[in-house]
Amino acid sequence: MLSLTLGTRGSELALAQTVLTTAALHAAWPDLLVHRDIIKTAGDLRPDLRLADFSQGDHPILDKGIFTKELEIALRSGTIHAAVHSLKDVPTLLDPGFKISAVLPRAPIADVLISKSPGGLDALPPGSVVATSSVRRIRLLQHLRPDLATVEIRGNVPTRLRKLADNPAIDALILAHAGLLRLNLFRETLSYFATPLHLAILDPASFLPAASQGAVALETWQETPELAAALAPLNHPETFARITAERRFLELLQAGCQTPVGILSSLSDSQLHLQALVFPDHPGPPRAAAISAPASDPRAAALLLFQSLHPTP
């Protein structure tokens, strides 16, 4: 290929991920011309809506791609060759013809608590209000710290940080470590807001991340051999094995992007280690499972994890 067009959302994080993707393409193919097409998605066009509001009305699209649908339309039309996604935003089941063709090396997968006082999650006083738009994060907070309250928050990463600093009714915020790193916003204290903000990594073994968290994916439509060859050097095999298992586990659960599921994966000595926490739709204890299986078949590992789920005490 002489040129390749990437589709991306217009947020600072999405653009940073597209810069990473472009650099990887140029490292593999120095003479390749890479173009960028910024596309607004339903989630970008309605920042006033809570994520749950997208599931209401005559044409609900929650878990159907509120951050990806318009990019897939551009893929179908041929105006872009590949869409750059935060993979955790991509629906578990893709429509026929679409494919995750490559994933970049995975960034750290943990969540980060950003608070107005130092000390992390354990130091938050009872009754503190934590802002998040993730059902998974809400249920994990309720599981680990039932004395805390939660509130919905929307907007890109800098906007959410500013809302936390400016709003006296919010005590803390949870964001992904990967996004903070990619925006050069991860440090012990963010001191340039009116209220200094303190960052603490949440242990992913107890505060399990979302499936595919920290992974940047390239999605294609009816991938040609030429496009497959262009994208192949970008694919990171270890990351691909892990996200394949994680997404297959969601598929077996019939879960989507906003289902309260946490999953942790790692790979060592040709073994894929998986741990999951699955919350019910109604209030109640989660189901848990942890397994190790050959990394050569991540889909089989996901099935074993699914079959191992049991209620927590």
Summary of the structure (lengths in Angstrom):
residues: 313
radius of gyration: 19.4
end to end distance: 55.7
largest distance: 58.6
contacts: 1018
relative contact order: 0.15
helix: 33%
strand: 25%
